[in-house]
């Protein structure tokens, strides 16, 4: 055992003694898909006429109450364009470290919902609602953007003088800034307004705040989350100070929600966001709810002037994609080679 340890120690010393020791600047961009599986549920705003006084985030789905029909939407916000800037240091020709900063602009997912309108038939807690035979149509779209730190370890299969060689990278994903946006367009059947003016007047007030056409925007901020990422690729080094890379990369990351806020609720062109109040406009997400939580379902003494507390949802950002990029190698030795090549 001691002999094997000494052999390993001398091997490591031998590798790290090979002088490479240079800094790297990497710029890359590419596209990613959800991955081999697209089975993660996406989360979206609750559009439910049978409980219009309650808001929240639930699984996105195509819904049609007239059939009935319900089809969940699957995917990942990791799908989309991404760009990376990395600053690294190669300890030797084979091993290095890098701190990357990655920007992701996700693709857009959407769903359509045809929901049957209701009217309040009682004043209990919670109030009861019954169907009235009219429908409203909602179109929901969602996308995200985010900035992540990606510290990683790089392993290269490059001997001195090689111009083409493989490499691999393994690191962690740490989102530091970003936002998830849902936009909802709600249209109420025209017959409601022409044939049922009393009902039309009702749905224009609390708890609906709907008109012929309603535009809603909900923005959600993520909490601290950590994932893993990796890549395998090929590097072509036409010059001592320049390399061109092509890689396949992947990420496993699920971001937990911290808070959400309705930033728009326009009914027929008129903002009704203030009419909804703080409780139905701002949401703080928690891991448990009890009789002290600011949530009407758990606490009858909830405060309408404070944000609603609700169960914490999460959003998948897992992906699999490709990137191409350029890397600049910076050291006195490399710059001397560049200068000598220029004079030659």
VOGU-3710 file (C-alpha; in Angstrom, 3 decimals, decimal comma):
1> xxxxxxxxxx> 0,000/0,000/0,000  2,826/2,393/0,932  4,629/1,598/-2,334  1,537/2,300/-4,388  1,038/5,587/-2,563  4,607/6,667/-3,317  4,198/5,787/-7,002  0,999/7,843/-7,155  2,625/10,754/-5,336  5,601/10,826/-7,715
11> xxxxxxxxxx> 3,222/10,614/-10,688  1,250/13,642/-9,464  4,471/15,563/-8,781  5,689/14,689/-12,252  2,497/15,924/-13,904  2,293/19,192/-11,956  5,978/19,923/-12,528  5,378/20,250/-16,279  5,347/23,992/-16,735  2,200/25,292/-18,334
21> xxxxxxxxxx> 0,928/27,873/-15,854  -0,978/30,327/-17,974  -4,237/32,219/-17,733  -7,150/31,675/-20,097  -10,013/33,836/-21,323  -12,887/31,892/-22,881  -15,901/33,229/-24,775  -18,519/30,728/-25,962  -22,126/30,491/-27,025  -24,596/27,852/-28,067
31> xxxxxxxxxx> -28,024/26,299/-27,678  -29,450/23,715/-25,307  -32,493/21,438/-25,133  -34,293/20,088/-22,039  -32,187/16,912/-22,162  -32,818/13,248/-22,855  -36,076/13,390/-20,892  -38,682/16,129/-21,007  -40,860/14,965/-18,133  -40,529/17,847/-15,658
41> xxxxxxxxxx> -43,720/19,803/-14,980  -43,609/23,549/-15,573  -45,316/25,846/-13,103  -47,784/28,555/-14,072  -50,406/30,926/-12,624  -53,642/29,446/-11,376  -56,579/30,299/-13,677  -59,531/28,735/-11,892  -63,026/30,304/-12,086  -64,240/27,955/-9,319
51> xxxxxxxxxx> -61,933/29,706/-6,850  -61,266/33,149/-8,380  -60,543/34,596/-4,954  -57,429/32,442/-4,613  -54,163/32,866/-6,464  -51,047/30,758/-6,690  -48,686/28,786/-8,873  -49,713/25,322/-10,049  -48,623/22,949/-12,823  -49,096/24,458/-16,281
61> xxxxxxxxxx> -51,557/22,550/-18,461  -53,769/22,755/-21,528  -57,304/22,661/-20,111  -60,742/22,644/-21,685  -63,679/22,441/-19,276  -66,194/21,902/-22,102  -64,757/18,494/-23,109  -63,282/18,034/-20,379  -59,543/17,902/-21,144  -56,324/18,356/-19,156
71> xxxxxxxxxx> -52,771/17,989/-20,535  -49,784/19,036/-18,349  -46,946/20,971/-19,978  -43,480/19,435/-19,603  -40,075/20,923/-20,345  -37,175/22,867/-18,861  -36,206/26,516/-18,714  -32,685/25,333/-19,494  -33,802/25,161/-23,119  -32,580/28,133/-25,136
81> xxxxxxxxxx> -29,607/30,281/-26,090  -26,709/30,609/-23,669  -23,459/32,575/-23,569  -20,443/32,065/-21,325  -17,410/34,109/-20,363  -14,731/32,233/-18,443  -11,506/33,264/-16,725  -9,199/30,364/-15,901  -5,744/29,211/-14,949  -3,955/26,133/-16,284
91> xxxxxxxxxx> -1,791/24,630/-13,559  -0,080/22,390/-16,127  -0,911/21,202/-19,680  -3,467/18,744/-18,297  -5,297/20,335/-15,345  -6,787/23,770/-14,814  -9,529/25,701/-13,055  -12,024/28,230/-14,371  -14,623/30,643/-13,083  -17,338/30,996/-15,692
101> xxxxxxxxxx> -20,217/33,441/-15,906  -23,113/32,128/-17,996  -26,192/33,935/-19,315  -29,264/31,955/-20,362  -32,287/33,180/-22,314  -34,792/30,350/-22,218  -37,214/29,272/-24,884  -40,920/30,049/-24,461  -43,556/27,542/-23,394  -47,287/28,124/-23,664
111> xxxxxxxxxx> -50,668/26,600/-22,888  -54,323/27,351/-23,603  -57,184/27,033/-21,156  -60,943/27,216/-21,719  -62,499/27,593/-18,284  -66,180/27,677/-17,351  -67,229/30,860/-15,567  -68,853/30,686/-12,139  -70,824/32,934/-9,829  -70,613/33,116/-6,067
121> xxxxxxxxxx> -73,558/31,252/-4,566  -72,713/31,697/-0,908  -70,735/33,800/1,489  -69,043/31,127/3,555  -65,326/30,742/4,129  -64,305/29,790/1,536  -67,190/31,095/-0,601  -68,970/28,641/-2,899  -69,122/29,117/-6,680  -71,444/27,498/-9,216
131> xxxxxxxxxx> -71,215/27,230/-13,008  -73,156/29,688/-15,175  -72,578/28,128/-18,613  -70,212/30,716/-20,088  -66,514/30,360/-20,799  -63,361/32,381/-20,665  -60,228/31,587/-22,693  -56,743/32,035/-21,265  -53,454/31,884/-23,162  -50,400/31,566/-20,903
141> xxxxxxxxxx> -46,767/31,952/-21,986  -43,679/31,559/-19,831  -39,932/32,047/-20,221  -36,914/32,900/-18,099  -33,500/34,491/-18,122  -30,673/34,021/-15,684  -27,050/34,703/-14,826  -25,024/31,954/-13,135  -21,540/31,532/-11,719  -19,887/28,280/-12,820
151> xxxxxxxxxx> -16,611/27,391/-11,070  -15,146/24,261/-12,635  -12,143/21,978/-13,065  -10,739/21,415/-16,564  -8,889/18,305/-17,727  -7,073/18,358/-21,097  -5,628/15,461/-23,048  -2,944/17,656/-24,597  0,733/16,931/-24,949  3,060/19,869/-25,672
161> xxxxxxxxxx> 2,904/20,687/-29,366  -0,483/19,084/-30,050  -2,834/21,294/-32,036  -5,943/19,128/-31,662  -6,845/17,478/-28,363  -9,868/16,523/-26,219  -10,882/18,152/-22,975  -13,512/17,862/-20,254  -14,939/20,255/-17,699  -16,864/19,577/-14,481
171> xxxxxxxxxx> -18,287/22,200/-12,165  -21,227/23,592/-10,219  -23,983/25,984/-11,329  -24,849/28,802/-8,925  -27,613/31,156/-10,148  -27,046/34,714/-8,908  -29,622/36,727/-10,868  -32,653/36,027/-13,000  -36,387/36,050/-13,377  -39,235/33,837/-14,519
181> xxxxxxxxxx> -42,038/35,642/-16,367  -45,582/34,482/-17,049  -47,912/36,424/-19,313  -51,630/35,625/-19,381  -54,230/36,834/-21,875  -57,824/36,232/-20,743  -60,821/36,727/-23,058  -64,396/36,377/-21,860  -67,103/35,278/-24,306  -68,899/38,273/-25,837
191> xxxxxxxxxx> -72,279/36,679/-25,116  -71,724/37,320/-21,418  -71,714/41,057/-22,027  -74,572/41,148/-24,545  -76,931/38,593/-22,958  -75,989/38,643/-19,277  -75,162/42,251/-18,291  -75,616/41,460/-14,595  -73,048/38,672/-14,834  -70,755/40,905/-16,873
201> xxxxxxxxxx> -70,911/43,509/-14,128  -70,166/40,830/-11,521  -67,037/39,455/-13,167  -65,664/42,964/-13,598  -65,500/43,267/-9,815  -63,850/41,335/-6,972  -62,761/38,567/-6,963  -62,524/38,373/-10,794  -61,480/41,836/-12,056  -62,104/40,640/-15,622
211> xxxxxxxxxx> -63,466/42,368/-18,721  -63,728/41,489/-22,402  -59,932/41,245/-22,463  -57,500/41,083/-19,528  -53,679/41,171/-19,644  -51,710/39,813/-16,689  -47,964/39,622/-15,979  -46,498/37,589/-13,114  -42,770/37,688/-12,315  -41,064/35,167/-10,030
221> xxxxxxxxxx> -37,635/35,475/-8,409  -35,556/32,413/-7,543  -34,023/31,481/-4,196  -30,479/30,179/-3,563  -30,018/26,970/-5,581  -27,030/24,878/-6,653  -26,660/22,443/-9,551  -23,917/20,655/-11,464  -22,668/21,043/-15,026  -20,137/19,396/-17,287
231> xxxxxxxxxx> -18,821/19,274/-20,834  -16,693/17,191/-23,187  -15,208/18,699/-26,294  -12,427/19,084/-28,803  -9,933/21,940/-28,933  -8,084/23,136/-32,032  -5,072/25,321/-31,319  -3,886/27,033/-34,528  -1,718/29,509/-32,600  0,100/29,289/-29,243
241> xxxxxxxxxx> -2,197/31,930/-27,772  -5,497/30,998/-29,453  -7,754/27,928/-29,376  -11,121/27,155/-30,976  -13,426/24,827/-29,041  -16,535/22,788/-29,775  -18,264/20,890/-26,992  -21,327/19,020/-25,828  -22,427/20,224/-22,403  -25,115/19,502/-19,874
251> xxxxxxxxxx> -26,536/20,819/-16,630  -28,702/19,538/-13,798  -30,307/22,435/-11,958  -33,646/22,995/-10,209  -34,287/26,541/-8,960  -36,567/27,088/-5,977  -38,879/30,107/-5,996  -38,354/32,864/-3,426  -41,130/35,342/-4,200  -43,493/36,409/-6,962
261> xxxxxxxxxx> -45,399/39,543/-7,851  -48,154/40,508/-10,240  -46,830/43,535/-12,102  -49,770/43,899/-14,486  -53,520/43,327/-14,314  -55,157/45,366/-17,083  -58,891/44,958/-17,684  -59,969/46,352/-21,058  -56,980/48,680/-21,018  -57,475/49,885/-17,430
271> xxxxxxxxxx> -55,065/48,833/-14,659  -56,821/47,030/-11,781  -53,635/45,995/-9,967  -54,350/48,309/-7,003  -57,898/46,945/-6,648  -56,550/43,458/-6,004  -54,615/44,532/-2,917  -51,272/43,310/-1,585  -52,453/39,819/-0,575  -53,553/39,035/-4,155
281> xxxxxxxxxx> -50,585/40,771/-5,779  -47,451/39,700/-3,868  -46,447/36,171/-2,806  -43,739/34,890/-0,466  -42,914/31,193/-0,777  -42,244/28,993/2,244  -41,616/25,305/2,932  -44,521/24,875/5,354  -47,881/26,479/6,144  -49,689/26,511/9,493
291> xxxxxxxxxx> -52,150/28,569/11,509  -49,615/31,405/11,838  -48,997/31,706/8,084  -50,456/34,595/6,114  -52,636/32,250/4,086  -56,434/32,249/4,183  -56,658/28,452/3,891  -54,637/27,946/7,100  -55,206/31,118/9,089  -58,601/32,804/9,351
301> xxxxxxxxxx> -56,872/35,866/10,820  -54,672/36,406/7,763  -53,682/39,971/6,853  -54,845/41,217/3,429  -52,370/44,096/3,604  -49,383/41,720/3,570  -48,088/39,338/0,855  -49,671/35,897/0,729  -47,513/33,030/1,979  -47,713/29,918/-0,171
311> xxxxxxxxxx> -45,923/26,621/-0,734  -42,594/27,002/-2,509  -42,655/25,829/-6,147  -39,554/25,041/-8,210  -38,564/25,345/-11,855  -36,382/22,914/-13,875  -33,330/24,370/-15,646  -31,742/21,046/-16,639  -30,437/20,912/-20,209  -28,195/19,254/-22,779
321> xxxxxxxxxx> -26,676/21,239/-25,621  -23,618/22,372/-27,527  -21,286/25,373/-27,465  -18,590/26,752/-29,730  -16,070/29,283/-28,555  -12,592/30,756/-28,584  -10,020/30,679/-25,795  -7,062/33,019/-25,407  -3,977/31,764/-23,547  -2,035/34,458/-21,687
331> xxxxxxxxxx> 1,452/34,069/-20,208  4,884/35,609/-20,694  6,116/32,477/-22,487  3,166/32,372/-24,880  3,356/36,100/-25,601  7,084/35,737/-26,322  6,271/32,966/-28,823  3,685/35,240/-30,437  6,208/38,089/-30,646  8,880/35,790/-32,102
341> xxxx> 6,414/34,426/-34,677  5,490/37,988/-35,675  9,150/38,960/-36,203  9,744/35,841/-38,214
//
